């Protein structure tokens, strides 16, 4: 049986890890984080990150930002 090469790529920074040895992902991706986003029954996307910092940056890019003009409207000095 021929082992299949698997490549894992960090969704945020693009760091790559190749698994040519056929080891399970849990051994190759030690310290990495994998997130699943469910879209429906049996329908999920999986995202892999090399660190929590990359995961956080990716999540922050998806969350809508509150405009500064709105935040400044709460300043008491005006």
C-alpha contacts under 8 A as a table, 3 or more apart, distances in Angstrom:
res1	aa1	res2	aa2	distance
3	X	20	X	7.23
3	X	21	X	7.11
3	X	22	X	5.64
4	X	20	X	6.86
4	X	22	X	6.66
5	X	18	X	6.98
5	X	19	X	5.61
5	X	20	X	4.66
5	X	21	X	7.59
5	X	22	X	7.09
6	X	18	X	5.87
6	X	19	X	5.08
6	X	20	X	6.67
7	X	16	X	6.81
7	X	17	X	5.76
7	X	18	X	4.45
7	X	19	X	6.12
8	X	16	X	5.65
8	X	17	X	5.21
8	X	18	X	6.36
8	X	19	X	7.96
8	X	48	X	7.30
9	X	14	X	5.56
9	X	15	X	5.60
9	X	16	X	4.49
9	X	17	X	6.54
9	X	48	X	6.77
9	X	49	X	7.46
10	X	13	X	5.77
10	X	14	X	4.77
10	X	15	X	5.24
10	X	16	X	6.53
10	X	47	X	7.85
10	X	48	X	5.40
10	X	49	X	4.39
10	X	50	X	5.51
10	X	54	X	7.86
11	X	14	X	6.04
11	X	47	X	6.38
11	X	48	X	5.94
11	X	49	X	5.77
11	X	54	X	7.88
11	X	58	X	7.67
12	X	49	X	6.84
12	X	54	X	5.59
12	X	55	X	7.22
12	X	57	X	7.33
12	X	58	X	5.96
13	X	54	X	6.80
15	X	50	X	7.09
17	X	28	X	7.74
17	X	29	X	7.82
19	X	22	X	6.19
19	X	23	X	6.90
19	X	25	X	7.98
19	X	28	X	6.68
20	X	23	X	7.91
23	X	27	X	6.43
23	X	28	X	6.71
24	X	27	X	5.62
24	X	28	X	6.70
25	X	28	X	5.05
25	X	29	X	5.67
26	X	29	X	5.42
26	X	30	X	6.00
27	X	30	X	5.64
29	X	32	X	5.25
29	X	50	X	7.97
31	X	50	X	7.09
31	X	51	X	6.96
32	X	48	X	7.15
32	X	49	X	5.72
32	X	50	X	4.53
32	X	51	X	5.57
32	X	52	X	7.89
33	X	48	X	5.82
33	X	49	X	5.14
33	X	50	X	6.40
33	X	51	X	6.43
33	X	52	X	6.97
33	X	55	X	7.61
34	X	46	X	6.80
34	X	47	X	5.59
34	X	48	X	4.42
34	X	49	X	6.26
35	X	46	X	5.67
35	X	47	X	5.17
35	X	48	X	6.45
36	X	44	X	6.24
36	X	45	X	5.59
36	X	46	X	4.43
36	X	47	X	6.31
37	X	44	X	5.42
37	X	45	X	5.22
37	X	46	X	6.41
38	X	41	X	7.76
38	X	42	X	7.90
38	X	43	X	6.04
38	X	44	X	4.26
38	X	45	X	6.51
39	X	43	X	5.41
39	X	44	X	5.59
39	X	45	X	7.76
40	X	43	X	5.07
40	X	44	X	7.11
49	X	52	X	7.24
49	X	54	X	6.06
49	X	55	X	5.82
50	X	54	X	6.71
50	X	55	X	7.99
51	X	54	X	5.36
51	X	55	X	6.45
52	X	55	X	4.88
52	X	56	X	6.00
53	X	56	X	5.11
53	X	57	X	6.21
54	X	57	X	5.10
54	X	58	X	6.13
55	X	58	X	5.15
55	X	59	X	6.16
56	X	59	X	5.09
56	X	60	X	5.96
57	X	60	X	5.06
57	X	61	X	6.21
58	X	61	X	5.17
58	X	62	X	6.66
59	X	62	X	5.19
59	X	63	X	6.47
60	X	63	X	5.31
61	X	64	X	7.76
66	X	70	X	7.06
66	X	71	X	7.30
67	X	70	X	5.45
67	X	71	X	6.70
68	X	71	X	4.98
68	X	72	X	5.99
69	X	72	X	5.11
69	X	73	X	6.36
70	X	73	X	5.24
70	X	74	X	7.46
71	X	74	X	5.83
71	X	75	X	7.68
72	X	75	X	5.42
75	X	78	X	6.36
